[in-house]
Amino acid sequence: MLNLDAVTIVTDRTFDCVYSNKALHHLTRSGLRRSFLRQKDILNGGGLLKHIFWYGSKEEVHNVLRFVYYKKSMARWI
């Protein structure tokens, strides 16, 4: 396992799969878009991105942690 910045993902390695479970929802929408673009760069051919998010369309902050919710229809901006 690697511990990397979720937006910049500085690594010289490539991967067959990038996975997260309710972790990327702490990024801003623009940060998430940049993260996905970077993830695409580090995938091997035929690689897979698999992420799980909180369902909804709101954004809120609790104890300085950001929570951004997504619906399937929001995937168009990626």
Sequence and secondary structure as in RCSB ss.txt:
>XXXX:A:sequence
MLNLDAVTIVTDRTFDCVYSNKALHHLTRSGLRRSFLRQKDILNGGGLLKHIFWYGSKEEVHNVLRFVYYKKSMA
RWI
>XXXX:A:secstr
     TTT   S  EEEEEEES GGGS HHHHHHHHHHHHHHEEEEEEEEEE  BSS EEEETTEEEE B GGGG
GG 
